[in-house]
Amino acid sequence: MYVAKKGITLLVKGEAKEFNTFHFGIFVDFYNMKGNDAYSYNLSLGGEQPSWGYSQQAIDLMLQEIRRDPEHVIDSMRAELSKRKSREKKSRQTAEEPTPGAREF
């Protein structure tokens, strides 16, 4: 991969790793790339499960972020994604709770 060829050592949890599809998926989730026309396009035909292709702009963003902070980028994004999921879960739970004092008819 380009990262290794450029002599950039990607660290995940303090260990050197080769960039792989799991790391790619973290970038896709972190930047909400699916469905964003600047970063992705749906390759599927009508009625098929979505199959995504990614733009050069998406790849350039990933490389830029890896170059900027190869020691922490993946771990930082994973931590932020975990926080987002916790907030979304709490938000869904409070939306499902009945309003105190409300009566059902």
N, CA, C and O atoms as CSV, one atom per row, in Angstrom:
chain,resi,resn,atom,element,x,y,z
A,1,MET,N,N,0.844,-1.197,0.000
A,1,MET,CA,C,0.000,0.000,0.000
A,1,MET,C,C,0.872,1.237,0.000
A,1,MET,O,O,2.028,1.194,0.421
A,2,TYR,N,N,0.330,2.310,-0.461
A,2,TYR,CA,C,1.015,3.593,-0.564
A,2,TYR,C,C,1.652,4.014,0.754
A,2,TYR,O,O,2.768,4.533,0.762
A,3,VAL,N,N,0.970,3.801,1.846
A,3,VAL,CA,C,1.459,4.241,3.159
A,3,VAL,C,C,2.808,3.588,3.455
A,3,VAL,O,O,3.761,4.274,3.827
A,4,ALA,N,N,2.891,2.290,3.296
A,4,ALA,CA,C,4.142,1.577,3.563
A,4,ALA,C,C,5.215,1.964,2.550
A,4,ALA,O,O,6.381,2.109,2.918
A,5,LYS,N,N,4.848,2.131,1.301
A,5,LYS,CA,C,5.819,2.501,0.260
A,5,LYS,C,C,6.435,3.863,0.525
A,5,LYS,O,O,7.582,4.108,0.148
A,6,LYS,N,N,5.694,4.749,1.164
A,6,LYS,CA,C,6.203,6.087,1.476
A,6,LYS,C,C,6.972,6.119,2.795
A,6,LYS,O,O,7.416,7.180,3.233
A,7,GLY,N,N,7.127,4.958,3.423
A,7,GLY,CA,C,7.880,4.895,4.667
A,7,GLY,C,C,7.107,5.388,5.874
A,7,GLY,O,O,7.703,5.719,6.899
A,8,ILE,N,N,5.789,5.441,5.769
A,8,ILE,CA,C,4.949,5.876,6.880
A,8,ILE,C,C,4.551,4.637,7.682
A,8,ILE,O,O,4.013,3.676,7.130
A,9,THR,N,N,4.816,4.668,8.973
A,9,THR,CA,C,4.457,3.547,9.833
A,9,THR,C,C,3.148,3.888,10.538
A,9,THR,O,O,3.098,4.797,11.367
A,10,LEU,N,N,2.101,3.158,10.205
A,10,LEU,CA,C,0.792,3.334,10.810
A,10,LEU,C,C,0.770,2.538,12.112
A,10,LEU,O,O,1.053,1.340,12.118
A,11,LEU,N,N,0.436,3.202,13.203
A,11,LEU,CA,C,0.346,2.514,14.489
A,11,LEU,C,C,-1.102,2.410,14.924
A,11,LEU,O,O,-1.874,3.360,14.800
A,12,VAL,N,N,-1.458,1.239,15.436
A,12,VAL,CA,C,-2.783,1.005,16.008
A,12,VAL,C,C,-2.550,0.347,17.358
A,12,VAL,O,O,-1.947,-0.723,17.450
A,13,LYS,N,N,-3.038,1.004,18.403
A,13,LYS,CA,C,-2.807,0.540,19.781
A,13,LYS,C,C,-1.317,0.332,20.032
A,13,LYS,O,O,-0.914,-0.617,20.705
A,14,GLY,N,N,-0.506,1.239,19.479
A,14,GLY,CA,C,0.930,1.200,19.698
A,14,GLY,C,C,1.705,0.208,18.851
A,14,GLY,O,O,2.930,0.136,18.957
A,15,GLU,N,N,1.019,-0.560,18.011
A,15,GLU,CA,C,1.686,-1.559,17.177
A,15,GLU,C,C,1.662,-1.133,15.716
A,15,GLU,O,O,0.669,-0.596,15.225
A,16,ALA,N,N,2.778,-1.385,15.028
A,16,ALA,CA,C,2.856,-1.093,13.597
A,16,ALA,C,C,1.896,-2.017,12.841
A,16,ALA,O,O,1.877,-3.228,13.058
A,17,LYS,N,N,1.106,-1.422,11.956
A,17,LYS,CA,C,0.126,-2.184,11.169
A,17,LYS,C,C,0.166,-1.734,9.719
A,17,LYS,O,O,0.503,-0.588,9.419
A,18,GLU,N,N,-0.182,-2.647,8.827
A,18,GLU,CA,C,-0.394,-2.283,7.433
A,18,GLU,C,C,-1.828,-1.802,7.306
A,18,GLU,O,O,-2.738,-2.370,7.909
A,19,PHE,N,N,-2.025,-0.755,6.519
A,19,PHE,CA,C,-3.373,-0.237,6.290
A,19,PHE,C,C,-4.192,-1.334,5.633
A,19,PHE,O,O,-3.744,-1.952,4.667
A,20,ASN,N,N,-5.405,-1.581,6.158
A,20,ASN,CA,C,-6.231,-2.652,5.619
A,20,ASN,C,C,-7.700,-2.205,5.517
A,20,ASN,O,O,-8.023,-1.049,5.787
A,21,THR,N,N,-8.569,-3.120,5.132
A,21,THR,CA,C,-9.977,-2.761,4.928
A,21,THR,C,C,-10.662,-2.343,6.225
A,21,THR,O,O,-11.589,-1.533,6.190
A,22,PHE,N,N,-10.235,-2.866,7.351
A,22,PHE,CA,C,-10.800,-2.436,8.634
A,22,PHE,C,C,-10.502,-0.959,8.861
A,22,PHE,O,O,-11.387,-0.197,9.250
A,23,HIS,N,N,-9.257,-0.552,8.618
A,23,HIS,CA,C,-8.870,0.848,8.777
A,23,HIS,C,C,-9.615,1.722,7.771
A,23,HIS,O,O,-10.049,2.825,8.105
A,24,PHE,N,N,-9.761,1.237,6.557
A,24,PHE,CA,C,-10.509,1.957,5.531
A,24,PHE,C,C,-11.936,2.205,6.021
A,24,PHE,O,O,-12.465,3.308,5.883
A,25,GLY,N,N,-12.550,1.175,6.592
A,25,GLY,CA,C,-13.912,1.290,7.106
A,25,GLY,C,C,-14.040,2.306,8.230
A,25,GLY,O,O,-15.072,2.966,8.356
A,26,ILE,N,N,-13.009,2.435,9.043
A,26,ILE,CA,C,-13.027,3.434,10.113
A,26,ILE,C,C,-13.076,4.831,9.507
A,26,ILE,O,O,-13.833,5.685,9.968
A,27,PHE,N,N,-12.272,5.064,8.478
A,27,PHE,CA,C,-12.318,6.364,7.796
A,27,PHE,C,C,-13.698,6.612,7.186
A,27,PHE,O,O,-14.243,7.709,7.309
A,28,VAL,N,N,-14.257,5.605,6.535
A,28,VAL,CA,C,-15.577,5.741,5.905
A,28,VAL,C,C,-16.617,6.122,6.951
A,28,VAL,O,O,-17.420,7.027,6.723
A,29,ASP,N,N,-16.610,5.448,8.088
A,29,ASP,CA,C,-17.578,5.746,9.152
A,29,ASP,C,C,-17.316,7.113,9.782
A,29,ASP,O,O,-18.246,7.889,9.997
A,30,PHE,N,N,-16.062,7.403,10.072
A,30,PHE,CA,C,-15.709,8.647,10.751
A,30,PHE,C,C,-16.122,9.864,9.931
A,30,PHE,O,O,-16.648,10.836,10.474
A,31,TYR,N,N,-15.885,9.810,8.635
A,31,TYR,CA,C,-16.203,10.943,7.761
A,31,TYR,C,C,-17.562,10.809,7.066
A,31,TYR,O,O,-17.879,11.602,6.179
A,32,ASN,N,N,-18.362,9.824,7.456
A,32,ASN,CA,C,-19.689,9.604,6.854
A,32,ASN,C,C,-19.610,9.646,5.328
A,32,ASN,O,O,-20.344,10.388,4.676
A,33,MET,N,N,-18.722,8.850,4.781
A,33,MET,CA,C,-18.457,8.890,3.344
A,33,MET,C,C,-19.551,8.251,2.492
A,33,MET,O,O,-19.817,8.705,1.379
A,34,LYS,N,N,-20.184,7.203,3.008
A,34,LYS,CA,C,-21.232,6.550,2.215
A,34,LYS,C,C,-22.380,7.517,2.003
A,34,LYS,O,O,-22.914,8.088,2.953
A,35,GLY,N,N,-22.750,7.690,0.755
A,35,GLY,CA,C,-23.853,8.582,0.432
A,35,GLY,C,C,-23.446,10.035,0.271
A,35,GLY,O,O,-24.269,10.867,-0.112
A,36,ASN,N,N,-22.189,10.356,0.555
A,36,ASN,CA,C,-21.677,11.715,0.359
A,36,ASN,C,C,-21.063,11.764,-1.041
A,36,ASN,O,O,-20.056,11.108,-1.306
A,37,ASP,N,N,-21.667,12.536,-1.926
A,37,ASP,CA,C,-21.247,12.566,-3.330
A,37,ASP,C,C,-19.789,12.962,-3.528
A,37,ASP,O,O,-19.185,12.585,-4.532
A,38,ALA,N,N,-19.219,13.704,-2.607
A,38,ALA,CA,C,-17.817,14.104,-2.734
A,38,ALA,C,C,-16.876,12.919,-2.502
A,38,ALA,O,O,-15.758,12.899,-3.017
A,39,TYR,N,N,-17.334,11.931,-1.726
A,39,TYR,CA,C,-16.465,10.836,-1.339
A,39,TYR,C,C,-16.848,9.473,-1.915
A,39,TYR,O,O,-15.989,8.599,-2.034
A,40,SER,N,N,-18.093,9.274,-2.268
A,40,SER,CA,C,-18.503,7.922,-2.676
A,40,SER,C,C,-19.597,7.955,-3.724
A,40,SER,O,O,-20.247,8.975,-3.951
A,41,TYR,N,N,-19.776,6.815,-4.351
A,41,TYR,CA,C,-20.869,6.644,-5.284
A,41,TYR,C,C,-21.335,5.204,-5.204
A,41,TYR,O,O,-20.541,4.285,-5.001
A,42,ASN,N,N,-22.631,5.026,-5.368
A,42,ASN,CA,C,-23.260,3.714,-5.263
A,42,ASN,C,C,-23.165,3.017,-6.615
A,42,ASN,O,O,-23.688,3.511,-7.614
A,43,LEU,N,N,-22.496,1.869,-6.642
A,43,LEU,CA,C,-22.288,1.127,-7.882
A,43,LEU,C,C,-23.376,0.099,-8.164
A,43,LEU,O,O,-23.382,-0.513,-9.232
A,44,SER,N,N,-24.293,-0.099,-7.229
A,44,SER,CA,C,-25.288,-1.164,-7.378
A,44,SER,C,C,-26.360,-0.789,-8.394
A,44,SER,O,O,-26.629,0.385,-8.650
A,45,LEU,N,N,-26.947,-1.810,-8.949
A,45,LEU,CA,C,-28.079,-1.627,-9.852
A,45,LEU,C,C,-29.354,-1.644,-9.021
A,45,LEU,O,O,-29.332,-2.051,-7.859
A,46,GLY,N,N,-30.444,-1.212,-9.596
A,46,GLY,CA,C,-31.712,-1.176,-8.879
A,46,GLY,C,C,-32.050,-2.494,-8.224
A,46,GLY,O,O,-31.945,-3.549,-8.850
A,47,GLY,N,N,-32.453,-2.442,-6.973
A,47,GLY,CA,C,-32.863,-3.635,-6.250
A,47,GLY,C,C,-31.726,-4.402,-5.595
A,47,GLY,O,O,-31.976,-5.338,-4.835
A,48,GLU,N,N,-30.491,-4.030,-5.872
A,48,GLU,CA,C,-29.343,-4.712,-5.267
A,48,GLU,C,C,-28.951,-4.030,-3.961
A,48,GLU,O,O,-29.288,-2.872,-3.714
A,49,GLN,N,N,-28.238,-4.776,-3.140
A,49,GLN,CA,C,-27.650,-4.177,-1.948
A,49,GLN,C,C,-26.645,-3.121,-2.409
A,49,GLN,O,O,-25.994,-3.310,-3.436
A,50,PRO,N,N,-26.504,-2.026,-1.684
A,50,PRO,CA,C,-25.534,-1.003,-2.090
A,50,PRO,C,C,-24.112,-1.552,-2.161
A,50,PRO,O,O,-23.688,-2.337,-1.313
A,51,SER,N,N,-23.403,-1.130,-3.170
A,51,SER,CA,C,-21.997,-1.443,-3.352
A,51,SER,C,C,-21.309,-0.111,-3.630
A,51,SER,O,O,-21.617,0.555,-4.618
A,52,TRP,N,N,-20.386,0.274,-2.766
A,52,TRP,CA,C,-19.845,1.620,-2.816
A,52,TRP,C,C,-18.483,1.679,-3.474
A,52,TRP,O,O,-17.639,0.807,-3.267
A,53,GLY,N,N,-18.278,2.716,-4.270
A,53,GLY,CA,C,-16.974,3.077,-4.809
A,53,GLY,C,C,-16.588,4.398,-4.168
A,53,GLY,O,O,-17.455,5.182,-3.783
A,54,TYR,N,N,-15.298,4.648,-4.052
A,54,TYR,CA,C,-14.840,5.851,-3.366
A,54,TYR,C,C,-14.005,6.722,-4.290
A,54,TYR,O,O,-13.243,6.219,-5.115
A,55,SER,N,N,-14.152,8.021,-4.145
A,55,SER,CA,C,-13.501,8.992,-5.016
A,55,SER,C,C,-12.029,9.185,-4.643
A,55,SER,O,O,-11.576,8.792,-3.568
A,56,GLN,N,N,-11.311,9.799,-5.564
A,56,GLN,CA,C,-9.919,10.156,-5.281
A,56,GLN,C,C,-9.855,11.127,-4.108
A,56,GLN,O,O,-8.898,11.110,-3.334
A,57,GLN,N,N,-10.862,11.961,-3.978
A,57,GLN,CA,C,-10.921,12.905,-2.861
A,57,GLN,C,C,-10.968,12.159,-1.526
A,57,GLN,O,O,-10.338,12.584,-0.558
A,58,ALA,N,N,-11.708,11.055,-1.468
A,58,ALA,CA,C,-11.777,10.249,-0.244
A,58,ALA,C,C,-10.408,9.643,0.066
A,58,ALA,O,O,-9.959,9.666,1.212
A,59,ILE,N,N,-9.755,9.108,-0.948
A,59,ILE,CA,C,-8.442,8.493,-0.760
A,59,ILE,C,C,-7.426,9.549,-0.321
A,59,ILE,O,O,-6.617,9.308,0.576
A,60,ASP,N,N,-7.475,10.717,-0.961
A,60,ASP,CA,C,-6.551,11.799,-0.600
A,60,ASP,C,C,-6.746,12.233,0.852
A,60,ASP,O,O,-5.771,12.503,1.554
A,61,LEU,N,N,-7.992,12.302,1.303
A,61,LEU,CA,C,-8.264,12.667,2.687
A,61,LEU,C,C,-7.663,11.634,3.640
A,61,LEU,O,O,-7.039,11.996,4.638
A,62,MET,N,N,-7.848,10.355,3.336
A,62,MET,CA,C,-7.289,9.299,4.181
A,62,MET,C,C,-5.766,9.415,4.258
A,62,MET,O,O,-5.185,9.350,5.342
A,63,LEU,N,N,-5.132,9.584,3.109
A,63,LEU,CA,C,-3.669,9.697,3.086
A,63,LEU,C,C,-3.189,10.932,3.829
A,63,LEU,O,O,-2.186,10.881,4.539
A,64,GLN,N,N,-3.891,12.024,3.670
A,64,GLN,CA,C,-3.535,13.262,4.369
A,64,GLN,C,C,-3.578,13.059,5.884
A,64,GLN,O,O,-2.665,13.469,6.601
A,65,GLU,N,N,-4.643,12.426,6.358
A,65,GLU,CA,C,-4.794,12.210,7.799
A,65,GLU,C,C,-3.768,11.216,8.338
A,65,GLU,O,O,-3.262,11.380,9.448
A,66,ILE,N,N,-3.465,10.193,7.557
A,66,ILE,CA,C,-2.452,9.217,7.990
A,66,ILE,C,C,-1.081,9.885,8.048
A,66,ILE,O,O,-0.330,9.682,9.002
A,67,ARG,N,N,-0.755,10.676,7.034
A,67,ARG,CA,C,0.536,11.389,7.024
A,67,ARG,C,C,0.637,12.364,8.200
A,67,ARG,O,O,1.700,12.516,8.803
A,68,ARG,N,N,-0.479,13.021,8.517
A,68,ARG,CA,C,-0.496,14.032,9.574
A,68,ARG,C,C,-0.211,13.417,10.944
A,68,ARG,O,O,0.518,14.006,11.743
A,69,ASP,N,N,-0.777,12.242,11.227
A,69,ASP,CA,C,-0.631,11.646,12.558
A,69,ASP,C,C,-0.715,10.118,12.486
A,69,ASP,O,O,-1.690,9.528,12.953
A,70,PRO,N,N,0.303,9.477,11.903
A,70,PRO,CA,C,0.236,8.016,11.722
A,70,PRO,C,C,0.219,7.231,13.034
A,70,PRO,O,O,-0.230,6.085,13.069
A,71,GLU,N,N,0.704,7.845,14.105
A,71,GLU,CA,C,0.764,7.136,15.386
A,71,GLU,C,C,-0.582,7.081,16.103
A,71,GLU,O,O,-0.814,6.188,16.917
A,72,HIS,N,N,-1.479,8.038,15.803
A,72,HIS,CA,C,-2.717,8.126,16.581
A,72,HIS,C,C,-4.003,8.167,15.760
A,72,HIS,O,O,-5.089,8.046,16.327
A,73,VAL,N,N,-3.913,8.331,14.459
A,73,VAL,CA,C,-5.114,8.611,13.661
A,73,VAL,C,C,-6.193,7.534,13.818
A,73,VAL,O,O,-7.360,7.863,14.031
A,74,ILE,N,N,-5.829,6.287,13.716
A,74,ILE,CA,C,-6.829,5.206,13.796
A,74,ILE,C,C,-7.414,5.133,15.201
A,74,ILE,O,O,-8.632,5.066,15.363
A,75,ASP,N,N,-6.558,5.147,16.211
A,75,ASP,CA,C,-7.050,5.066,17.595
A,75,ASP,C,C,-7.948,6.255,17.938
A,75,ASP,O,O,-8.968,6.089,18.607
A,76,SER,N,N,-7.571,7.455,17.480
A,76,SER,CA,C,-8.377,8.655,17.756
A,76,SER,C,C,-9.749,8.561,17.101
A,76,SER,O,O,-10.761,8.894,17.716
A,77,MET,N,N,-9.779,8.106,15.854
A,77,MET,CA,C,-11.067,7.982,15.158
A,77,MET,C,C,-11.928,6.910,15.801
A,77,MET,O,O,-13.137,7.092,15.943
A,78,ARG,N,N,-11.328,5.798,16.190
A,78,ARG,CA,C,-12.104,4.739,16.853
A,78,ARG,C,C,-12.700,5.244,18.163
A,78,ARG,O,O,-13.851,4.939,18.475
A,79,ALA,N,N,-11.931,6.010,18.930
A,79,ALA,CA,C,-12.435,6.549,20.197
A,79,ALA,C,C,-13.600,7.504,19.943
A,79,ALA,O,O,-14.613,7.454,20.640
A,80,GLU,N,N,-13.454,8.372,18.944
A,80,GLU,CA,C,-14.525,9.315,18.630
A,80,GLU,C,C,-15.768,8.580,18.120
A,80,GLU,O,O,-16.886,8.941,18.487
A,81,LEU,N,N,-15.590,7.562,17.284
A,81,LEU,CA,C,-16.739,6.790,16.801
A,81,LEU,C,C,-17.457,6.109,17.959
A,81,LEU,O,O,-18.685,6.032,17.970
A,82,SER,N,N,-16.701,5.619,18.926
A,82,SER,CA,C,-17.299,4.979,20.101
A,82,SER,C,C,-18.129,5.995,20.890
A,82,SER,O,O,-19.228,5.682,21.348
A,83,LYS,N,N,-17.597,7.214,21.048
A,83,LYS,CA,C,-18.344,8.270,21.743
A,83,LYS,C,C,-19.625,8.609,20.993
A,83,LYS,O,O,-20.682,8.773,21.602
A,84,ARG,N,N,-19.531,8.712,19.685
A,84,ARG,CA,C,-20.719,9.022,18.868
A,84,ARG,C,C,-21.792,7.964,19.045
A,84,ARG,O,O,-22.970,8.284,19.200
A,85,LYS,N,N,-21.381,6.699,19.023
A,85,LYS,CA,C,-22.356,5.612,19.166
A,85,LYS,C,C,-23.012,5.646,20.540
A,85,LYS,O,O,-24.210,5.392,20.667
A,86,SER,N,N,-22.223,5.960,21.574
A,86,SER,CA,C,-22.787,6.068,22.928
A,86,SER,C,C,-23.816,7.195,22.997
A,86,SER,O,O,-24.890,7.034,23.576
A,87,ARG,N,N,-23.469,8.346,22.394
A,87,ARG,CA,C,-24.403,9.476,22.398
A,87,ARG,C,C,-25.671,9.139,21.627
A,87,ARG,O,O,-26.771,9.485,22.056
A,88,GLU,N,N,-25.521,8.459,20.480
A,88,GLU,CA,C,-26.700,8.079,19.686
A,88,GLU,C,C,-27.573,7.097,20.452
A,88,GLU,O,O,-28.800,7.189,20.413
A,89,LYS,N,N,-26.947,6.169,21.139
A,89,LYS,CA,C,-27.701,5.181,21.919
A,89,LYS,C,C,-28.477,5.868,23.035
A,89,LYS,O,O,-29.652,5.572,23.248
A,90,LYS,N,N,-27.823,6.788,23.751
A,90,LYS,CA,C,-28.500,7.525,24.819
A,90,LYS,C,C,-29.636,8.361,24.262
A,90,LYS,O,O,-30.702,8.456,24.869
A,91,SER,N,N,-29.406,8.965,23.109
A,91,SER,CA,C,-30.421,9.796,22.468
A,91,SER,C,C,-31.650,8.956,22.098
A,91,SER,O,O,-32.788,9.384,22.292
A,92,ARG,N,N,-31.403,7.761,21.565
A,92,ARG,CA,C,-32.522,6.871,21.209
A,92,ARG,C,C,-33.279,6.418,22.454
A,92,ARG,O,O,-34.507,6.331,22.441
A,93,GLN,N,N,-32.550,6.133,23.517
A,93,GLN,CA,C,-33.189,5.678,24.750
A,93,GLN,C,C,-34.069,6.769,25.342
A,93,GLN,O,O,-35.188,6.489,25.773
A,94,THR,N,N,-33.589,7.999,25.370
A,94,THR,CA,C,-34.402,9.073,25.937
A,94,THR,C,C,-35.588,9.382,25.044
A,94,THR,O,O,-36.631,9.808,25.541
A,95,ALA,N,N,-35.460,9.181,23.747
A,95,ALA,CA,C,-36.579,9.418,22.835
A,95,ALA,C,C,-37.681,8.375,23.050
A,95,ALA,O,O,-38.859,8.649,22.819
A,96,GLU,N,N,-37.286,7.182,23.493
A,96,GLU,CA,C,-38.256,6.106,23.700
A,96,GLU,C,C,-38.931,6.177,25.068
A,96,GLU,O,O,-39.988,5.578,25.266
A,97,GLU,N,N,-38.333,6.903,26.010
A,97,GLU,CA,C,-38.906,6.991,27.356
A,97,GLU,C,C,-40.125,7.900,27.328
A,97,GLU,O,O,-40.122,8.928,26.652
A,98,PRO,N,N,-41.177,7.520,28.066
A,98,PRO,CA,C,-42.352,8.392,28.109
A,98,PRO,C,C,-42.043,9.680,28.869
A,98,PRO,O,O,-41.189,9.706,29.755
A,99,THR,N,N,-42.731,10.707,28.517
A,99,THR,CA,C,-42.580,11.995,29.204
A,99,THR,C,C,-43.119,11.855,30.610
A,99,THR,O,O,-44.239,11.378,30.792
A,100,PRO,N,N,-42.341,12.264,31.625
A,100,PRO,CA,C,-42.835,12.148,33.009
A,100,PRO,C,C,-44.150,12.911,33.169
A,100,PRO,O,O,-44.287,14.045,32.710
A,101,GLY,N,N,-45.084,12.284,33.810
A,101,GLY,CA,C,-46.378,12.906,34.054
A,101,GLY,C,C,-47.362,12.752,32.904
A,101,GLY,O,O,-48.530,13.117,33.040
A,102,ALA,N,N,-46.914,12.224,31.789
A,102,ALA,CA,C,-47.822,12.058,30.657
A,102,ALA,C,C,-48.748,10.878,30.926
A,102,ALA,O,O,-48.352,9.877,31.522
A,103,ARG,N,N,-49.963,11.018,30.482
A,103,ARG,CA,C,-50.932,9.935,30.677
A,103,ARG,C,C,-51.315,9.366,29.323
A,103,ARG,O,O,-51.436,10.080,28.327
A,104,GLU,N,N,-51.497,8.078,29.325
A,104,GLU,CA,C,-51.953,7.448,28.095
A,104,GLU,C,C,-53.458,7.336,28.146
A,104,GLU,O,O,-54.031,7.041,29.195
A,105,PHE,N,N,-54.099,7.572,27.017
A,105,PHE,CA,C,-55.553,7.492,26.943
A,105,PHE,C,C,-55.998,6.303,26.179
A,105,PHE,O,O,-57.199,6.085,26.021
